[in-house]
Amino acid sequence: MAIPWLAVLKMVPWTDVVKNAPVVADGAKKLWTVVARKSPAKSKANSPVATDFSAENLTLPTLASRIATLDATASDLHEQMVTSSNLIEALAEQNAQLVLRLDALRRRLMWLTAAVVVLGMFTIRLIASS
């Protein structure tokens, strides 16, 4: 038995979705600002470190500069990972709430279906006995 999409959308607890929407939107904005702040093209273009790895360019200052750049990149990636994890956690919590509500509504629908069947049988018996 397929449930029509409109019926599924009616069963969604929109109050919870709307209540949690600002948290999810803030997480998405933070993630976007972190990612958009430093695109791969910008980081390569602004990088002061030479990409030539010949023996002449492997001096202590260039290596220190490369290490500092890699450390900053790793720090940015870690910040992005934490932000993404928080956003994913919020979305997962919201999804879990939706699943619980859908399960409760499914059980309620089963009870209502059983009640309608019993009432229908009772009505048919009353009509048949008249």
C-alpha positions in Angstrom: 0.0 0.0 0.0 1.7 3.2 -1.2 1.2 6.3 0.9 0.6 9.4 -1.3 3.2 12.2 -0.9 0.6 14.7 0.3 -0.3 12.3 3.1 3.3 11.9 4.1 3.9 15.6 4.1 0.8 16.1 6.3 2.3 13.6 8.8 5.6 15.6 9.2 5.8 17.4 12.6 6.3 20.8 10.9 6.4 22.6 14.3 9.5 20.7 15.2 11.0 21.2 11.8 10.4 24.9 11.9 11.6 25.1 15.5 14.9 23.4 14.6 15.3 25.2 11.2 17.3 28.2 12.7 19.9 25.8 14.2 20.3 24.0 11.0 20.4 27.2 9.0 23.1 28.7 11.3 25.2 25.6 11.0 24.9 25.7 7.2 25.8 29.4 7.1 28.9 28.7 9.3 29.9 25.8 7.1 29.4 27.9 4.0 31.4 30.8 5.3 34.3 28.6 6.3 34.3 26.8 3.0 33.8 29.9 0.9 36.4 31.9 2.8 39.2 29.9 1.4 38.6 28.2 -1.9 41.3 26.0 -3.3 42.1 28.4 -6.2 42.6 31.3 -3.7 44.9 29.3 -1.4 47.1 28.2 -4.2 47.3 31.7 -5.7 48.0 33.4 -2.4 50.5 30.8 -1.2 53.9 32.4 -0.8 55.5 29.0 -0.8 57.2 27.9 -4.0 56.1 24.6 -5.5 59.6 23.8 -6.9 61.0 21.1 -4.7 64.6 21.2 -6.0 67.5 21.0 -3.5 68.2 24.7 -3.8 64.7 25.7 -2.6 64.7 23.4 0.4 66.2 26.0 2.8 65.1 26.3 6.4 63.0 29.5 5.9 61.1 28.0 2.9 60.5 24.7 4.8 59.3 26.7 7.9 57.0 28.7 5.7 55.6 25.5 4.1 55.1 24.0 7.5 53.2 27.1 8.7 51.1 27.1 5.6 50.3 23.4 6.0 49.5 23.9 9.7 47.1 26.7 8.9 45.5 24.6 6.2 45.1 21.7 8.6 43.6 24.0 11.2 41.1 25.3 8.7 40.2 21.8 7.6 39.7 20.8 11.2 37.4 23.8 11.8 35.4 22.8 8.7 35.2 19.2 9.9 33.8 20.3 13.3 31.3 22.6 11.7 30.2 19.9 9.3 29.9 17.4 12.1 27.7 19.8 14.1 25.5 20.3 11.1 25.3 16.6 10.4 24.4 15.9 14.0 21.6 18.5 14.0 20.2 17.0 10.8 20.5 13.5 12.2 18.6 14.5 15.3 15.9 16.1 13.3 15.7 13.0 11.1 15.4 10.8 14.1 12.5 12.9 15.4 10.8 12.7 12.1 11.2 8.9 12.0 9.8 8.6 15.6 6.8 10.8 14.7 6.1 8.8 11.5 6.2 5.6 13.4 3.8 6.9 16.0 1.5 8.1 13.2 1.7 4.7 11.5 0.7 3.0 14.7 -2.2 5.5 15.2 -3.3 4.8 11.6 -3.4 1.1 12.3 -5.5 1.6 15.4 -7.9 3.9 13.5 -8.1 1.5 10.6 -9.0 -1.3 13.0 -11.6 0.9 14.7 -13.2 1.8 11.4 -13.4 -1.9 10.4 -15.0 -2.8 13.7 -17.5 0.1 13.4 -18.2 -0.8 9.8 -18.9 -4.4 10.8 -21.1 -3.2 13.6 -23.0 -0.8 11.3 -23.5 -3.6 8.7 -24.9 -5.9 11.4 -27.3 -3.2 12.6 -28.5 -2.5 9.0 -28.9 -6.2 8.3 -30.9 -6.9 11.5 -33.3 -4.0 10.8 
